[in-house]
């Protein structure tokens, strides 16, 4: 379940520091969050799709690690990001 190019560009424009910023932690977390929400919706309609469930758990782990890094290194950006994405603060 890949994101469309238009959706990716929209997320990059919203969370990136520059127009061509695709590698910053904020952009990566935002892209992972979108993929997680898409996969969650897919799994609600297809509860027996175990391979997608494992992929979802892998994405959640990647996002959690990026958020831990961001919280440790740039706490103010971390707070802004979780506020914008509606993620719980842990």
C-alpha beads as a LAMMPS data file, in Angstrom:
LAMMPS data file: protein, C-alpha beads

90 atoms
89 bonds

1 atom types
1 bond types

-500.0 500.0 xlo xhi
-500.0 500.0 ylo yhi
-500.0 500.0 zlo zhi

Masses

1 110.0

Atoms # bond

1 1 1 0.000 0.000 0.000
2 1 1 2.202 2.772 -1.263
3 1 1 1.383 6.436 -0.983
4 1 1 0.616 8.364 -4.134
5 1 1 3.090 10.926 -5.415
6 1 1 0.691 13.815 -4.845
7 1 1 0.049 12.778 -1.246
8 1 1 3.783 12.433 -0.577
9 1 1 4.494 15.878 -2.018
10 1 1 1.728 17.358 0.124
11 1 1 3.158 15.794 3.300
12 1 1 6.707 16.872 2.400
13 1 1 5.535 20.442 1.784
14 1 1 3.704 20.531 5.107
15 1 1 6.361 18.982 7.363
16 1 1 9.622 19.578 5.479
17 1 1 12.048 22.344 6.301
18 1 1 12.576 23.033 2.575
19 1 1 10.778 22.050 -0.611
20 1 1 13.226 19.224 -1.329
21 1 1 13.479 17.989 2.277
22 1 1 12.556 14.313 2.212
23 1 1 14.957 12.865 4.751
24 1 1 14.337 14.843 7.919
25 1 1 12.873 12.987 10.859
26 1 1 9.698 15.064 10.790
27 1 1 8.947 14.157 7.171
28 1 1 9.748 10.487 7.733
29 1 1 7.442 10.324 10.759
30 1 1 4.645 12.085 8.858
31 1 1 4.970 9.689 5.904
32 1 1 5.015 6.671 8.216
33 1 1 1.953 8.002 10.044
34 1 1 0.040 8.259 6.777
35 1 1 1.020 4.724 5.786
36 1 1 0.034 3.463 9.247
37 1 1 -3.400 5.037 9.009
38 1 1 -3.912 3.599 5.503
39 1 1 -2.891 0.122 6.660
40 1 1 -5.112 0.364 9.729
41 1 1 -8.104 1.129 7.519
42 1 1 -7.186 -1.800 5.266
43 1 1 -6.964 -4.158 8.226
44 1 1 -10.387 -3.110 9.504
45 1 1 -11.939 -4.405 6.302
46 1 1 -9.535 -7.373 5.941
47 1 1 -8.953 -8.747 9.450
48 1 1 -7.305 -11.980 8.260
49 1 1 -4.522 -10.256 6.318
50 1 1 -1.693 -11.245 8.643
51 1 1 1.159 -10.174 6.385
52 1 1 -0.196 -6.629 6.311
53 1 1 -0.563 -6.738 10.091
54 1 1 3.119 -7.641 10.438
55 1 1 4.019 -4.808 8.071
56 1 1 1.940 -2.441 10.190
57 1 1 3.795 -3.480 13.334
58 1 1 7.104 -2.906 11.564
59 1 1 6.030 0.594 10.498
60 1 1 4.876 1.435 14.018
61 1 1 8.271 0.348 15.370
62 1 1 10.118 2.483 12.822
63 1 1 7.987 5.498 13.694
64 1 1 8.494 4.926 17.408
65 1 1 12.283 4.833 16.962
66 1 1 12.266 8.027 14.892
67 1 1 10.102 9.754 17.491
68 1 1 12.450 8.670 20.295
69 1 1 15.382 10.102 18.336
70 1 1 13.545 13.355 17.677
71 1 1 12.482 13.654 21.313
72 1 1 16.067 13.134 22.468
73 1 1 17.720 15.533 20.017
74 1 1 15.142 18.249 19.186
75 1 1 12.435 18.259 21.829
76 1 1 10.635 21.390 20.578
77 1 1 10.244 19.970 17.052
78 1 1 9.089 16.685 18.584
79 1 1 6.310 18.453 20.483
80 1 1 5.195 20.377 17.390
81 1 1 5.153 17.198 15.301
82 1 1 3.110 15.074 17.662
83 1 1 0.668 17.954 18.077
84 1 1 0.270 18.279 14.295
85 1 1 -0.108 14.524 13.738
86 1 1 -2.242 13.833 16.796
87 1 1 0.140 11.237 18.241
88 1 1 0.233 10.489 21.965
89 1 1 3.145 11.923 23.920
90 1 1 5.046 9.148 25.682

Bonds

1 1 1 2
2 1 2 3
3 1 3 4
4 1 4 5
5 1 5 6
6 1 6 7
7 1 7 8
8 1 8 9
9 1 9 10
10 1 10 11
11 1 11 12
12 1 12 13
13 1 13 14
14 1 14 15
15 1 15 16
16 1 16 17
17 1 17 18
18 1 18 19
19 1 19 20
20 1 20 21
21 1 21 22
22 1 22 23
23 1 23 24
24 1 24 25
25 1 25 26
26 1 26 27
27 1 27 28
28 1 28 29
29 1 29 30
30 1 30 31
31 1 31 32
32 1 32 33
33 1 33 34
34 1 34 35
35 1 35 36
36 1 36 37
37 1 37 38
38 1 38 39
39 1 39 40
40 1 40 41
41 1 41 42
42 1 42 43
43 1 43 44
44 1 44 45
45 1 45 46
46 1 46 47
47 1 47 48
48 1 48 49
49 1 49 50
50 1 50 51
51 1 51 52
52 1 52 53
53 1 53 54
54 1 54 55
55 1 55 56
56 1 56 57
57 1 57 58
58 1 58 59
59 1 59 60
60 1 60 61
61 1 61 62
62 1 62 63
63 1 63 64
64 1 64 65
65 1 65 66
66 1 66 67
67 1 67 68
68 1 68 69
69 1 69 70
70 1 70 71
71 1 71 72
72 1 72 73
73 1 73 74
74 1 74 75
75 1 75 76
76 1 76 77
77 1 77 78
78 1 78 79
79 1 79 80
80 1 80 81
81 1 81 82
82 1 82 83
83 1 83 84
84 1 84 85
85 1 85 86
86 1 86 87
87 1 87 88
88 1 88 89
89 1 89 90
